[in-house]
Every structure is written in structure tokens, then in C-alpha cells.
Amino acid sequence: MKADLGPGASGPALRKAAKRLIGFEIQAGPFAVAELRLGAAFKDHGAELESDDLRLYLTDTLANPFVEQTQLAA
């Protein structure tokens, strides 16, 4: 891309790509590492991201959505 459009084109293109990227993680540690590494990688390549540009979520996507949740007594 830099060869075709010049060095200033990679930042905006990567920022657009970041808005299409969605990541899911079940554990807090790897989630934090992924967030830091992705932010650093985009910044190293000239893409200044805002706080809501990276859509990373800490969630269990493999859990059964039909299982009834148990409630603890208050």
C-alpha cells in the first residue's frame, strides 16, 4: 500500500480495517494482552485509534445460551 499510495495512506486504511475487526476472549489476561498488542501494532504503523475503534470483548462465546443461570441468595 505504501508503494502504491504513499506512506501517509497506511494509517487511515488501518483505522478503517480496525473498525471491521472484532475480537472475543474468555480470559481477562489474554484479553488485556491482545488489547495492548493490537493498540501498539496499529500505532506503530501510523494508525491513531480512538477508544472505541478496537472492538474487543471479554466474553464466553462457547457457553450454552439456553442454560438457566443460578442466582445466589442476597
C-alpha positions in Angstrom: 0.0 0.0 0.0 2.8 2.4 0.8 4.4 1.8 -2.6 1.1 2.5 -4.4 -0.5 5.3 -2.4 2.4 6.7 -0.4 3.4 6.4 3.3 0.6 8.5 4.5 -2.1 6.2 3.2 -1.5 3.3 5.6 -2.7 5.0 8.8 -6.2 5.8 7.6 -6.6 2.4 5.8 -5.6 0.6 9.0 -8.0 2.7 11.0 -10.8 1.6 8.7 -9.7 -2.0 9.0 -9.7 -1.8 12.8 -13.4 -0.8 12.7 -14.1 -4.1 10.9 -12.1 -6.2 13.4 -14.0 -7.9 16.2 -12.2 -10.0 18.9 -13.6 -12.2 21.7 -11.7 -13.6 24.6 -12.8 -15.7 27.6 -9.9 -14.9 29.9 -9.0 -11.5 31.3 -5.2 -11.9 31.0 -5.1 -12.7 27.3 -7.8 -10.1 26.6 -5.6 -7.4 28.2 -2.5 -8.6 26.3 -4.4 -8.6 23.0 -5.7 -5.1 23.6 -2.2 -3.8 24.3 -0.6 -5.6 21.4 -3.2 -4.5 18.9 -3.1 -0.9 20.0 0.7 -0.9 19.8 0.7 -2.6 16.4 -1.7 -0.1 14.9 0.1 2.8 16.4 3.5 1.5 15.1 2.0 1.5 11.6 0.6 5.1 11.8 -3.0 4.4 12.7 -4.0 6.5 15.7 -7.1 4.7 17.1 -9.7 6.1 19.4 -11.0 4.2 22.4 -14.0 2.7 20.6 -12.2 1.7 17.3 -11.0 -1.7 18.6 -14.0 -3.9 19.3 -12.6 -6.4 21.7 -14.9 -8.2 24.1 -14.3 -10.2 27.2 -17.0 -12.9 26.9 -17.6 -16.7 26.8 -18.9 -17.3 23.3 -18.8 -21.1 23.8 -21.2 -21.2 26.7 -24.7 -22.7 26.1 -27.1 -19.7 25.9 -30.0 -21.9 26.9 -28.7 -22.9 30.3 -30.7 -21.2 33.1 -28.4 -19.1 35.4 -28.5 -19.9 39.1 -29.0 -16.9 41.4 -27.2 -16.6 44.7 -29.4 -15.6 47.7 -28.9 -12.0 48.7 
